């Protein structure tokens, strides 16, 4: 029993054991595979920022993975902050260098590709259905409602490298959610909350889809990324409002993801508008 004078360590939650960095390296870093290093740190501001600095200084190869047990300044799209209790999720970044075989114009598929990889990896390892909200949100169903359980942020480093960051709520309880619309694998009834298993599954899935896409020269059709993303995208077929850069706005039905990874929105007048950047709000039929 703890007495009132015994400090409660933030690392004392037995439901949230630390990641086993040695076992992760043994399982993932092998000759002939994509992953070249796996580092786990106790705490950092942002794994994306840290890995980008390493890459910029020439201290990280393609396939480097940086995982944090806790992020204090994690970033999402539009400079949103991402925070969660220590060891309650998976917060990690990977360094990718598509190389000369993939045109720079197709790099925009990387966050969508990562979404496919995360969703398929979690379906296999956690038995949970993860839907994709364009362009890079990961959704789970909690009590019949869609909730955001994760997100993806891809950032360019130099001429030929991309750092892709993934944040995923794993064991967050209802009272720990940052906002009521957030979710977690635990709240979605996942069969497994073992973060070692989940991380291995997601990274192996990412290696597979990235390899297919790269072998196809970044072609989203030949690599099957476009059709697989569309099949798992909860945004398609929905009435949406797109909040565009510069305070513009567009409302209509999301009808497709085009060859450049843009969301195609059909407005009431029948016109189709490709949206390459912006915030997408799913609207209810009555909105």
N, C-alpha and C positions, 0 to 999 in steps of 0.2 A: 504494500500500500504506500502511495506517495504521501508524505506529510506536506504541510503548507509551505515549508521552507525549501522543498526540493524542486529545482527548476525543471520544467517539462521541456525536453528537447524537441525541436521540430523534426528531428530524425527518429523519434521514438515510436512512430505509428507502425505497428507490426503488419498492418494491412498493406503497407507501401514499402516493401523491401527495396534496397538500392539495386541498380542494374549491375550485372556481373560483366565488367569490361573485358576480363580475360576470356571468359566463355564466348562473348560476342565476337572478339577478334578471332578466336579459334574457329568459330563457325562461319565467319564471313570473309576474312582476309586469307584468300588462298590463291595460288598461282592460276592464272587464266580467268580469274573473275574480275568484276569491275572494282570491287572495294579494295582499296590499298591501305587504309588505316581506319581504325575506330578509336576515338578518344572520348572518354566520359569525364566531365567535370562536375563538381558539386554544385557550383552556382556560377552564373555569368549574366551579363546584361542581355546579350543577343548572340545566339550561335551564328546567325547570318553575318553579323558584323565581325565577329571573331574570325570566322572562316574566310571571309573576304579579305581581312587584313593578312592572314597567313598566305592566302593565294597571291595577293598583290606583292608580298615580299618574297615570293618564290619558295615558301616553306610548306606548301601543300600540293600534292599531286592530284590528278583526276581520280575520283573514287574515294577521296578523303571524307570521313564522316565525323562530325562533331556533335556530341549529345550532351545536354545539360540536365541535371536532376532538377534544377530550378532556374527559371529565367526571370530576371527582375525588370527587363526592358525589352521583352520580345515585341516584334513589330509585325503588323499585318499590312494589308493593302491600305492605301490612303493614310498611311502613318498611324494606324490604329494600334493601341497597345494590347499586348496579350500577356496576362499574368495568371498564375494558378499556384496552389500550394505545392511545396516541394514533393517530388516523386509521385505526383498525382496524374501525370500524363507523360507523353513522349514529346520532347522538344529537341529537334535536331536539324542539322543542315548537312547537305552533301555538295561536293564540288564536281561539276560536270564540264567536260570540254568536248563538245560535239565534233570539233575538228573540221578539216577542209571538205569532207564529204557531205556536210549538211550546210546548206545556204543559211546565212544569218537571218534571212527573212522568215525562216521556219523555226527560229528559236522560240517564238511566241507560243509554240505548242508545248513547251516543256512544263509549265504549270498544269496544263490540262492533262498531259501524259502522267504527271505525278499524281493527279487526282485519280486517274484510272488505276494506277499502281496501288495507291493506298486503299481504294475501295475493294479491289480484287484481293489484296493481301489480307485485309481485315475480314472479308467474307470467309476466307479459308481458315484463318487462325482464330477468329473470335466468334464466327457464326452470326455476325450481325450485318444487316443490310445497310450499307452506307451509300447515300445518294449524293450527287454532285450538283451544287448550285454554281452556275456560271459566274465568274470564271474559275474560282478556286476555293470555294467553301465546301466543307464536308458535313453532310447532314445525317442525323440519325432520327429515328422515330421514338418519342417518349410519350406514353399515354395518348397515342393517336395523333400527336402533333410533331411536325418537323422542327428540329432544333439543331443549331450549329454546334458541332462537336470538335471542329478543327478547321484549319486553314493552311494555305500554301502561299509562299512568297518567293518569287524568283527574281534575282538581281544580277545584272551584268557586272563582271569584274574584268577590267581590261578589254582586250580585243577578242579573246577566244574562250573565256570561262564564264560559267553561270553558277551562282550559288543558289540552291533551292532549299528553302526552309520549310519545315513541316511542324505544326503544333497540333497536338491531338489530346483532348481530354479523355483520360482513361477511367480513373476511379473517383472523380469528383462526385460528391454527394449533393443533394438538392440545396442544402444550406450553404454550400461552398461556391455555387455558381455565381459568376460575376454579374450576370443579368438573367432574368427569368426565361429568356428565349434561348439560352445556352443549354447544351446537353453534354452527355458523356457516354462512353461505352457501358459503364456500370448501369446508368439509368435506362439505357436501351436494352438491357438484359443480355449483355455479351456473355458467351459461354466461357471466355477466358479473359482475365485481367492481368495476366502475367506479362509484364512489359518486355521482358527479354524475348519471349516467344513472339509477341506482337511486332517488336522492332525487327527481328530477323525476318519475319514474314513480309513486312512492308518493304524492307531493303531488297530481298530476293525478288519480289514482284517488280520493284522499280528497276532492278537490273535487267529483268526480262523485257519489260516494255521499252526501256531506253535502248536496249540492244536491237530490238525489232525496228524501232524508229530510226536509229542511226544506220542500220544496214540498208534501210529503204531510202537513204539520203534525206531523211526528214520528211518524206512523203506521208501525210496523214492517212491517205487511202491505202497505199500498199502495206503500211505497217498496221493497219486496222485500228489505229488510234481514234480516227474521226468517228467511225461507226460505234466503237466500244464506248467512247465518251458520250455520244448521243444517246445510246441505250441506257446509260446510267444517270443521265442529266435530268434532274427534277425540274429544271427551268423550262425545258422544251414543252410546248403545248399549254403553257401557263400564260395568263395575262400578267404583264410585268410593267413596271415603271423604271426606266433607265435614267438615272441622274448622271448627266454627262459632265465632262470637264468644262469649266467656264460657266457653271450654273445652268446649263441647258437641261432639258427634260424631254423624254420621249415615252409614250405609253402605247402599248399594243400587245399582240400575241407573239411570244417567242417561238419562231417556227423552224429554226435550223441553226447549226453551227457551221460556218462556211469553211472553205479550204485554208483560210488564214487563221482559223480559231476564233473568229469574231461571231458574236451572237447576232442573228438576223431577227429583227423585230418588224412585224407587219402591223402598220397603223390602220386606223379605221377606214382610211381612204384607199386601202389596198396596196399602198407603197411599202416596199421592203427596205429597211435601213440597217446596214451592218454596224454594230456597235463594237468598237475595239477596246474601249476603256470606259470605265464608269462604274457606278454602284447600281446593282440590280435589286429591286424590291419585288418579291412575289406578292401579287394582289389576289385577294379572294374574289370569287365570281361576283359578289355583291358590291365590290369596291368600284 
